[in-house]
Amino acid sequence: MRPATGRRWSRLALGCAALAAAVVAVVSVVAGAFPYAVLGTGDPGTLVRVAAPLLRLTVDAAATVCTGALVFAAFFTRPQPSGLVSPPAFAALQTATRAAAAWAAAALLLWPVDAAATAGVPLRRVLTVHGLAVTTEALTGPKAWLATAAAAGALAILARRTLRWRTTFTLSAVAVLATLPIITAGHSASDTNHDIATAAIAIHIPAAVVWLGTLLALLRTRGLAGDRPAALRRYGRLSAGCWCLVAFSGLVDAAVLAPGASPVTTGYGALLLLKVALLAGLGWVVLRTRRRLLAGDPAPRRLLATELAVLALAFGFSVALTNLPAPKFIDAVVSGHQTLLGYDLTAPPTALRLIADWRVEVIFAPLCLLLAAAYLRGVRRLDRPWPPGRTVAWLAGCAVLMVTTSSGIGRYAPAMFSVETVAHMLIGMLAPLLLALGAPLTLADAALRPAPPDGLPGPREWLSAGRESVSVRTLTQPVVATVVFVATPFLLYFTAAYDLAIRYHWAHLAMDVFFLAVGYLFAWTVTGLDPTPAPAPSLLRLGVLLVAMPFDVVFGAAILASGHIIGDGSASGNMYRALDLPWVPSLADDQRLGGFLALVTSELIMFAMLAVVLIRWRPAAAEPDYQELLDELAQRRTRPASLDA
């Protein structure tokens, strides 16, 4: 693929964007006021009916260009010896800056337009201080677009000022997160099975954005020279992975939004079937492209052009679908439990139900399986024995995380405070401890070969860059890790954050992820099996652990002594009271039970962590396996290997 063809690809991308816009406009005009009549809202007028989906497409397009450019700069370019970004990465950062500014501007414009569309009123009634204040307070969509605008605006500022290659990883992560606020509104966020649909769309949107955005960045970027073949092969793997994620999450979401025979009896279903057909076609294109790239074809132009066009068309159909009523909302009879939880709870949580009554969590369950498979693959790639205890610990950590989120514990946790506290102790303490005992970073260093000196950085270099980043260096300081670990449950349980988390599934997912991340940082720092950027002596690690242990008692005692019902405030819509579970006659008693279980569970886990630290408190010379492994790593760093072989 000649660099001179960059402008040709840019023109093709603009043509694809115009095609997607045409699809959105035609569907909006043909649908007319029908979607609003079905949902029982007023007709906001032609301007809003057409402008809302077109602005949504503009937001998605800008987000795609911005995110793709940042992902390209981080994972498809090499840094200069000084650590600064290369010229292609710098050009991508400039593209990301402009796209982020457009992203923020479009989201701000969509703020009042979406409010008018959701409320079913003309735009002029919203374009007042009072109108904006009322609709923003009452509706979720306008809040989501304000959050998106703020995140995109911050990205525009940061991308413009970024010159260090390592910083591009952080910007890429922020860009992906900035695509998520919209999952708080829309078809997937309410009524029956909204917990499944919300998790699915949280996978679907970032995967699609990264896929199309990276393809655009790769096609239009010049100056890769000898790195272009390796970058194209890397893109082949990325596109295959993104297709799997998009297909899996899209089919799950479709099953929720268009159940039964609705795909063949409604206009929404017809468009959905077209999108599924496009997705299947994309799978074929991705497979052909990947085979051509692995066979050494440096420029499968027609296949890449087809992939770009079909992806853009699929984006158009996706935006058009957001403007139509999903079949699950038409003449639906929804129970109170389904509205609040996404499913019904009909019986008390016996021990058997907590173990066997599974409702698979769409994000955590596949993640646990992938983590387990990746670890086992890493162990197989080693040319020396790996301690079996570490493998058992890692697999046990994955199992604890999956069981906690997908078994009856995960089903009952959003509805009962006592079950929720146990779930958080398992997610935030036991699972992180077991995962840290698996020493995954040491395994990755041993199993992943270094990139050649004249090649693109690979997974090993990405892990090293992340581990040596300022944020990780700071958070793995024993004192900092302990303060964050100790403060987290108090800040979440005794503020409105907990009320918000149990009312909305997206917030509940975010809280679980946060507990897991904080717990892992603490376990990683204290256990010391994986070296941290600034390794701490055993005495310091033991000291901070002993300091942290009493706070679990304080936390449990604070819940036991609290006269306030946690999770039943205005931010949750008095959710526990609204659920009215017959086997929870007293919310106060259930809260006291939760406090007692939190105290006992957390202390048992902390004593297990203390035992690990004490067992490992011995001179380095007494740890031959670990030292031998480090010696082997030092030798392997000098062993040349091709990342893309």
VOGU-3710 file (C-alpha; in Angstrom, 3 decimals, decimal comma):
1> mrpatgrrws> 0,000/0,000/0,000  1,722/3,150/-1,185  1,694/6,141/1,203  0,589/8,340/-1,681  -2,793/6,643/-1,626  -3,626/8,184/1,775  -5,753/10,914/0,213  -7,618/8,358/-1,873  -8,507/6,465/1,290  -9,625/9,725/2,924
11> rlalgcaala> -11,983/10,385/0,016  -13,323/6,842/0,280  -13,897/7,346/4,008  -15,854/10,543/3,329  -17,947/8,694/0,769  -18,681/5,948/3,284  -19,678/8,553/5,881  -22,055/10,127/3,360  -23,567/6,697/2,687  -24,141/6,111/6,403
21> aavvavvsvv> -25,708/9,575/6,746  -28,024/8,840/3,825  -29,193/5,623/5,493  -29,897/7,453/8,748  -31,732/10,319/7,029  -33,888/8,022/4,886  -34,906/5,846/7,845  -35,718/8,945/9,920  -37,879/10,472/7,193  -39,680/7,216/6,394
31> agafpyavlg> -40,335/6,452/10,069  -41,768/9,929/10,628  -43,645/10,324/13,887  -44,339/6,583/14,222  -41,616/5,881/16,838  -42,940/8,641/19,090  -46,551/7,512/18,734  -45,634/3,941/19,680  -43,804/5,122/22,795  -46,647/7,450/23,750
41> tgdpgtlvrv> -44,707/10,712/23,493  -45,470/13,779/21,437  -44,060/14,494/17,997  -41,048/16,835/18,362  -41,252/17,868/14,721  -39,357/17,059/11,542  -36,288/19,066/12,545  -35,720/17,069/15,720  -36,703/13,744/14,140  -34,000/14,108/11,484
51> aapllrltvd> -31,396/16,152/13,368  -31,198/13,853/16,401  -30,030/10,704/14,548  -27,766/12,698/12,203  -26,083/14,371/15,168  -25,776/10,960/16,821  -24,027/9,703/13,689  -21,729/12,736/13,788  -20,852/12,000/17,406  -20,142/8,364/16,563
61> aaatvctgal> -18,024/9,308/13,545  -15,923/11,808/15,497  -15,518/9,341/18,368  -14,419/6,670/15,907  -11,796/8,872/14,258  -10,469/10,118/17,614  -10,324/6,717/19,306  -8,854/5,013/16,263  -6,128/7,634/15,916  -5,136/7,250/19,568
71> vfaafftrpq> -5,155/3,449/19,409  -3,029/3,669/16,268  -0,517/5,999/17,949  -0,217/3,689/20,961  -0,200/0,237/19,372  0,803/0,675/15,724  3,823/2,976/15,950  7,188/2,805/17,655  8,558/5,519/19,942  11,721/7,412/19,257
81> psglvsppaf> 14,764/6,481/21,398  14,018/9,528/23,557  10,543/8,199/24,368  8,810/10,802/22,212  6,204/9,792/19,653  7,263/9,174/16,066  6,100/11,426/13,184  3,233/9,053/12,218  2,084/8,952/15,838  2,318/12,736/16,101
91> aalqtatraa> 0,163/13,072/12,983  -2,344/10,668/14,534  -2,406/12,768/17,717  -3,190/15,866/15,664  -6,031/13,992/13,985  -7,276/12,865/17,385  -7,182/16,457/18,652  -9,372/17,723/15,826  -11,724/14,745/16,021  -12,086/15,101/19,801
101> aawaaaalll> -13,018/18,765/19,394  -15,651/17,796/16,815  -16,813/15,000/19,122  -17,306/17,429/22,004  -19,076/20,005/19,810  -21,462/17,435/18,320  -22,266/16,023/21,770  -23,057/19,523/23,039  -25,360/20,131/20,069  -27,032/16,790/20,689
111> wpvdaaatag> -27,690/17,677/24,334  -30,818/19,824/23,703  -31,845/17,978/20,538  -31,866/14,616/22,299  -33,763/16,167/25,201  -36,436/17,408/22,803  -36,611/14,042/21,016  -36,919/12,059/24,256  -39,474/14,414/25,785  -41,416/14,614/22,519
121> vplrrvltvh> -41,519/18,421/22,424  -40,383/20,960/19,811  -36,781/22,111/20,089  -37,762/25,707/20,897  -39,319/24,566/24,180  -36,015/23,058/25,276  -33,734/25,889/24,157  -34,259/27,946/27,300  -32,419/27,911/30,593  -35,468/26,484/32,332
131> glavttealt> -36,154/23,948/29,579  -32,579/22,662/29,536  -32,443/22,477/33,326  -35,709/20,553/33,621  -35,038/18,064/30,825  -31,446/17,473/31,887  -32,548/16,794/35,448  -35,357/14,460/34,408  -33,779/12,540/31,516  -30,718/10,301/31,318
141> gpkawlataa> -29,784/10,992/27,693  -28,907/14,686/28,087  -26,696/13,868/31,082  -24,906/11,244/28,986  -24,211/13,723/26,185  -22,894/16,302/28,645  -20,541/13,699/30,116  -19,458/12,712/26,611  -18,783/16,340/25,689  -16,704/16,857/28,830
151> aagalailar> -14,622/13,724/28,219  -14,108/14,543/24,537  -13,128/18,111/25,364  -10,554/16,869/27,851  -9,211/14,481/25,216  -8,823/17,333/22,731  -6,712/19,278/25,223  -4,614/16,308/26,325  -3,996/14,947/22,827  -2,789/18,346/21,675
161> rtlrwrttft> -0,234/18,496/24,503  0,956/14,879/24,347  4,425/14,111/23,030  5,365/11,021/25,067  4,569/7,610/23,589  3,585/6,123/26,944  0,920/8,782/27,411  -0,892/7,584/24,299  -1,923/4,416/26,169  -3,731/6,479/28,788
171> lsavavlatl> -5,384/8,623/26,124  -6,542/5,503/24,274  -8,158/4,171/27,443  -9,852/7,514/28,125  -11,175/7,626/24,560  -12,673/4,148/24,885  -14,298/5,095/28,200  -15,664/8,281/26,624  -17,739/6,165/24,232  -19,616/4,570/27,143
181> piitaghsas> -21,830/7,287/28,716  -24,539/6,687/26,116  -25,082/3,146/27,425  -26,851/4,781/30,369  -29,704/5,716/28,012  -31,309/4,142/24,978  -32,978/0,822/24,273  -30,611/-1,353/26,291  -30,828/0,549/29,566  -34,358/-0,242/30,712
191> dtnhdiataa> -37,032/-2,886/31,244  -36,729/-6,655/30,844  -33,180/-8,060/30,667  -31,643/-4,589/30,663  -28,776/-5,956/32,755  -27,792/-8,278/29,904  -28,374/-5,678/27,192  -26,404/-2,981/29,030  -23,389/-5,246/29,447  -23,602/-6,328/25,805
201> iaihipaavv> -23,739/-2,784/24,450  -20,810/-1,837/26,714  -18,785/-4,356/24,699  -20,365/-3,606/21,328  -19,760/0,141/21,089  -16,044/0,270/22,056  -15,201/-2,771/19,906  -16,888/-1,284/16,832  -15,337/2,147/17,393  -11,814/0,757/17,852
211> wlgtllallr> -12,200/-1,485/14,801  -13,368/1,150/12,318  -11,256/3,923/13,832  -8,033/1,932/13,656  -8,745/0,946/10,053  -9,251/4,611/9,120  -6,054/5,660/10,899  -4,018/2,893/9,307  -5,260/3,595/5,790  -4,680/7,331/5,812
221> trglagdrpa> -1,373/7,452/7,732  1,857/8,039/5,848  5,422/7,491/6,970  5,201/3,954/8,375  7,683/2,750/5,739  9,095/-0,618/6,793  6,650/-0,924/9,705  3,590/-0,988/7,437  3,560/-4,777/6,765  3,819/-5,520/10,494
231> alrrygrlsa> 1,151/-2,904/11,241  -1,193/-4,464/8,682  -0,674/-7,937/10,137  -1,358/-6,536/13,589  -4,524/-4,927/12,262  -5,580/-8,315/10,872  -5,502/-9,750/14,379  -7,251/-6,692/15,830  -10,063/-6,802/13,272  -10,642/-10,508/13,907
241> gcwclvafsg> -10,850/-9,927/17,658  -13,146/-6,928/17,263  -15,402/-8,871/14,906  -15,787/-11,613/17,514  -16,661/-9,058/20,203  -19,065/-7,133/17,960  -20,778/-10,308/16,754  -21,128/-11,800/20,235  -22,394/-8,614/21,892  -24,583/-7,653/18,942
251> lvdaavlapg> -26,377/-10,992/18,879  -26,915/-10,877/22,647  -28,326/-7,356/22,421  -30,523/-8,298/19,456  -31,954/-11,272/21,345  -32,990/-8,925/24,156  -34,355/-6,054/22,050  -36,081/-8,104/19,339  -37,308/-11,344/20,930  -39,445/-13,998/19,298
261> aspvttgyga> -40,713/-13,381/15,770  -40,232/-9,600/15,886  -37,189/-9,632/13,544  -39,496/-10,625/10,663  -42,643/-8,732/11,680  -41,381/-5,205/12,476  -39,410/-2,494/10,709  -36,898/-2,540/13,549  -36,441/-6,257/13,037  -35,946/-5,839/9,293
271> llllkvalla> -33,145/-3,321/9,805  -31,692/-5,557/12,489  -31,599/-8,502/10,085  -29,824/-6,324/7,516  -27,252/-5,384/10,139  -26,754/-9,049/11,051  -26,246/-9,852/7,366  -23,658/-7,072/7,109  -21,931/-8,445/10,192  -21,783/-11,916/8,666
281> glgwvvlrtr> -20,349/-10,446/5,474  -17,775/-8,576/7,516  -16,713/-11,845/9,088  -15,960/-13,255/5,643  -14,066/-10,104/4,625  -12,040/-10,105/7,850  -11,116/-13,760/7,366  -10,027/-13,193/3,754  -8,070/-10,061/4,677  -6,299/-11,798/7,551
291> rrllagdpap> -5,302/-14,716/5,326  -3,955/-12,370/2,651  -1,969/-10,376/5,198  -0,490/-13,463/6,826  0,400/-14,772/3,370  2,532/-11,696/2,815  0,227/-9,546/0,662  1,191/-6,011/1,754  -1,860/-4,289/0,295  -5,194/-6,131/-0,094
301> rrllatelav> -6,774/-2,832/-1,169  -10,106/-4,144/-2,380  -10,708/-6,178/0,746  -9,814/-3,262/3,024  -12,015/-0,912/0,982  -14,884/-3,400/1,230  -14,342/-3,733/4,970  -14,401/0,055/5,370  -17,583/0,465/3,313  -19,490/-2,338/5,043
311> lalafgfsva> -18,426/-1,118/8,490  -19,622/2,401/7,682  -22,937/1,039/6,426  -23,326/-1,034/9,591  -22,716/2,117/11,653  -25,496/3,819/9,699  -27,925/0,995/10,418  -26,946/1,024/14,105  -27,722/4,729/14,456  -30,966/4,320/12,508
321> ltnlpapkfi> -32,028/1,545/14,894  -31,583/3,842/17,900  -34,298/6,063/16,419  -36,864/3,262/16,156  -38,798/1,628/19,011  -37,386/-1,783/19,869  -39,996/-4,571/19,705  -39,536/-5,417/23,374  -41,108/-2,054/24,295  -44,229/-2,510/22,136
331> davvsghqtl> -47,239/-3,613/24,212  -44,872/-4,945/26,845  -46,063/-5,860/30,337  -43,137/-5,369/32,697  -43,013/-6,212/36,393  -41,463/-3,967/39,008  -38,540/-6,330/39,450  -37,895/-6,374/35,698  -37,901/-2,588/35,609  -35,438/-2,287/38,487
341> lgydltappt> -33,286/-5,398/38,068  -33,992/-6,646/34,561  -35,394/-9,952/35,869  -37,761/-11,334/38,503  -36,814/-12,688/41,917  -39,470/-15,102/43,108  -37,829/-17,043/45,941  -35,437/-16,379/48,841  -31,695/-16,942/48,363  -31,060/-20,395/49,780
351> alrliadwrv> -27,560/-21,861/49,679  -28,535/-23,980/46,669  -29,909/-20,997/44,757  -26,846/-18,884/45,504  -24,670/-21,621/44,024  -26,809/-23,022/41,203  -29,202/-20,254/40,098  -26,960/-18,794/37,404  -27,555/-15,695/35,294  -24,392/-15,337/33,205
361> evifaplcll> -22,849/-11,857/33,377  -22,027/-10,880/29,800  -18,793/-9,006/30,593  -17,227/-10,822/33,533  -17,948/-14,418/32,480  -16,209/-14,202/29,065  -13,444/-12,108/30,634  -12,731/-14,797/33,230  -12,588/-17,482/30,544  -10,239/-15,371/28,415
371> laaaylrgvr> -7,965/-14,629/31,378  -7,780/-18,306/32,289  -7,073/-19,339/28,687  -4,409/-16,647/28,234  -2,651/-17,700/31,439  -2,627/-21,372/30,474  -1,313/-20,489/27,032  1,464/-18,467/28,644  2,415/-21,414/30,842  2,543/-23,702/27,791
381> rldrpwppgr> 4,857/-21,290/25,973  7,484/-21,437/28,713  10,515/-23,603/28,128  10,870/-24,300/31,852  8,488/-25,512/34,596  6,130/-22,958/36,099  5,117/-23,314/39,773  1,776/-25,178/39,702  0,588/-23,327/42,794  0,577/-20,081/40,846
391> tvawlagcav> -1,506/-21,631/38,080  -3,985/-22,987/40,615  -4,206/-19,584/42,319  -4,864/-17,758/39,041  -7,529/-20,208/37,906  -9,132/-20,052/41,356  -9,210/-16,251/41,144  -10,925/-16,431/37,756  -13,402/-18,957/39,164  -14,200/-16,780/42,194
401> lmvttssgig> -14,802/-13,771/39,954  -17,055/-15,724/37,587  -19,060/-17,396/40,339  -19,538/-14,134/42,224  -20,828/-12,246/39,183  -22,743/-14,977/37,333  -24,127/-17,363/39,948  -26,990/-16,784/42,339  -24,718/-14,404/44,252  -24,660/-12,106/41,245
411> ryapamfsve> -28,405/-12,509/40,742  -29,368/-11,566/44,307  -26,620/-9,012/45,009  -28,353/-5,986/43,402  -31,514/-6,699/45,395  -30,184/-7,493/48,873  -27,618/-5,527/50,848  -26,342/-8,596/52,692  -25,556/-10,477/49,474  -24,043/-7,360/47,897
421> tvahmligml> -21,524/-6,908/50,702  -20,358/-10,509/50,430  -20,059/-10,122/46,657  -17,905/-7,037/47,091  -15,618/-8,787/49,558  -15,141/-11,605/47,056  -14,644/-9,293/44,055  -12,529/-6,711/45,854  -10,445/-8,939/48,148  -10,475/-12,700/47,537
431> aplllalgap> -10,363/-12,681/43,726  -7,572/-10,036/43,617  -5,517/-11,969/46,183  -5,753/-15,192/44,188  -5,009/-13,408/40,916  -1,976/-11,675/42,431  -0,694/-15,030/43,732  -0,675/-16,181/40,117  2,124/-13,667/39,342  0,700/-12,892/35,873
441> ltladaalrp> 3,191/-10,128/35,070  6,151/-12,391/35,747  4,563/-15,050/33,552  3,946/-12,512/30,787  7,567/-11,366/30,917  8,709/-14,971/30,583  6,218/-16,088/27,923  6,224/-13,031/25,654  9,259/-12,537/23,492  10,655/-9,036/23,086
451> appdglpgpr> 10,071/-7,190/19,845  13,094/-6,920/17,552  15,074/-3,687/17,960  13,967/-2,444/14,536  10,329/-3,552/14,866  7,099/-2,316/16,376  6,712/-2,673/20,153  4,592/-5,644/21,127  2,589/-6,891/24,117  5,715/-7,268/26,247
461> ewlsagresv> 6,695/-3,652/25,638  3,121/-2,466/26,212  3,015/-4,186/29,599  6,369/-2,680/30,498  5,201/0,792/29,481  2,053/0,446/31,557  3,914/-0,900/34,575  6,448/1,932/34,462  3,842/4,667/33,966  3,565/7,450/36,513
471> svrtltqpvv> 0,054/6,429/37,567  0,996/2,792/38,225  4,206/3,818/39,997  2,158/6,061/42,265  -0,686/3,630/42,926  1,679/0,752/43,761  3,472/2,709/46,466  2,518/0,703/49,589  1,155/3,692/51,494  -0,863/4,979/48,523
481> atvvfvatpf> -2,234/1,521/47,688  -3,268/1,033/51,310  -5,004/4,403/51,590  -6,972/3,791/48,384  -7,854/0,244/49,458  -9,018/1,310/52,919  -10,928/4,386/51,754  -12,798/2,768/48,835  -15,565/0,922/50,746  -16,230/3,921/52,999
491> llyftaaydl> -16,469/6,307/50,032  -18,779/4,013/48,094  -21,052/2,682/50,840  -21,516/5,862/52,836  -22,160/8,240/49,932  -24,759/8,456/47,176  -22,415/6,407/44,956  -23,791/3,170/46,389  -27,390/4,253/45,793  -26,528/5,048/42,179
501> airyhwahla> -24,687/1,761/41,700  -27,529/-0,489/42,793  -30,166/1,415/40,806  -28,412/1,325/37,434  -26,717/-1,751/36,046  -24,020/0,256/34,264  -23,080/1,852/37,589  -23,115/-1,544/39,282  -20,700/-2,864/36,658  -18,467/0,168/37,141
511> mdvfflavgy> -18,459/-0,365/40,911  -17,496/-4,033/40,539  -14,674/-3,141/38,137  -13,458/-0,453/40,527  -13,456/-2,834/43,510  -11,544/-5,422/41,469  -8,941/-2,895/40,280  -8,365/-1,401/43,729  -8,157/-4,833/45,325  -5,692/-6,088/42,735
521> lfawtvtgld> -3,415/-3,052/43,106  -3,339/-3,618/46,867  -2,769/-7,386/46,609  -0,079/-6,896/43,947  1,716/-4,357/46,116  1,466/-6,263/49,399  2,110/-9,850/48,292  5,163/-8,921/46,218  5,053/-11,968/43,922  5,039/-9,728/40,868
531> ptpapapsll> 7,690/-6,999/41,103  6,219/-3,503/41,290  7,887/-0,491/39,617  9,428/0,416/42,977  9,633/-2,821/45,026  9,043/-2,319/48,741  10,843/-4,260/51,499  8,908/-7,036/53,192  8,776/-5,137/56,485  7,009/-2,186/54,847
541> rlgvllvamp> 4,551/-4,456/53,047  3,806/-6,242/56,312  3,383/-2,936/58,096  0,836/-1,474/55,682  -1,113/-4,736/55,740  -1,289/-4,665/59,537  -2,433/-1,047/59,350  -5,167/-1,924/56,847  -6,588/-4,886/58,761  -8,374/-2,964/61,553
551> fdvvfgaail> -10,203/-0,797/59,026  -12,177/-3,817/57,825  -13,432/-4,190/61,383  -14,248/-0,484/61,492  -16,108/-0,735/58,176  -18,207/-3,684/59,309  -18,892/-2,045/62,664  -19,922/1,198/60,947  -22,515/-0,678/58,905  -23,765/-2,497/62,012
561> asghiigdgs> -24,104/0,770/63,916  -25,593/2,821/61,089  -29,152/3,981/61,610  -29,423/4,943/57,940  -30,595/2,383/55,383  -27,764/2,252/52,852  -28,942/2,016/49,256  -32,463/3,234/49,930  -31,914/6,927/49,260  -33,255/9,237/46,582
571> asgnmyrald> -30,398/8,448/44,172  -31,560/4,821/44,065  -35,233/5,708/43,918  -35,679/3,940/47,267  -34,869/0,745/45,404  -34,777/-1,729/48,276  -38,154/-0,531/49,439  -39,531/-0,584/45,885  -38,427/-4,195/45,374  -40,410/-5,172/48,477
581> lpwvpsladd> -38,897/-8,639/48,772  -41,144/-10,745/51,028  -38,167/-12,582/52,548  -36,604/-9,267/53,643  -39,184/-7,958/56,121  -36,662/-5,577/57,696  -34,116/-3,651/55,623  -32,297/-2,730/58,832  -31,850/-6,391/59,799  -30,573/-7,259/56,316
591> qrlggflalv> -28,114/-4,370/56,550  -26,848/-5,536/59,930  -26,417/-9,032/58,514  -24,450/-7,510/55,641  -22,213/-5,626/58,050  -21,502/-8,787/60,030  -20,758/-10,820/56,889  -18,505/-8,060/55,557  -16,563/-7,981/58,822  -16,055/-11,754/58,992
601> tselimfaml> -15,346/-12,287/55,288  -12,918/-9,403/54,966  -10,942/-10,378/58,061  -10,592/-13,979/56,907  -9,260/-12,803/53,546  -6,903/-10,305/55,190  -5,497/-13,031/57,448  -4,887/-15,139/54,338  -3,036/-12,210/52,790  -1,039/-11,801/56,002
611> avvlirwrpa> -0,046/-15,463/55,840  1,215/-14,989/52,282  3,353/-12,003/53,282  4,811/-13,830/56,292  5,627/-16,934/54,255  7,386/-14,820/51,650  9,316/-12,805/54,248  12,720/-14,358/53,734  15,947/-13,448/51,953  15,951/-13,445/48,167
621> aaepdyqell> 18,607/-16,184/48,234  16,011/-18,508/49,738  13,785/-18,103/46,683  15,682/-19,995/43,953  12,706/-20,435/41,629  11,960/-16,736/41,527  15,598/-15,712/41,118  16,196/-18,303/38,402  13,173/-17,026/36,544  14,439/-13,461/36,733
631> delaqrrtrp> 17,824/-14,604/35,416  16,085/-16,338/32,531  14,121/-13,185/31,755  17,328/-11,184/31,584  18,701/-13,662/29,035  15,504/-13,724/26,969  15,514/-9,946/26,625  18,619/-10,300/24,483  17,132/-13,087/22,367  15,955/-11,681/18,993
641> aslda> 12,506/-12,690/17,836  9,911/-11,343/15,469  6,731/-10,194/17,129  4,617/-10,871/14,079  6,051/-14,267/13,244
//
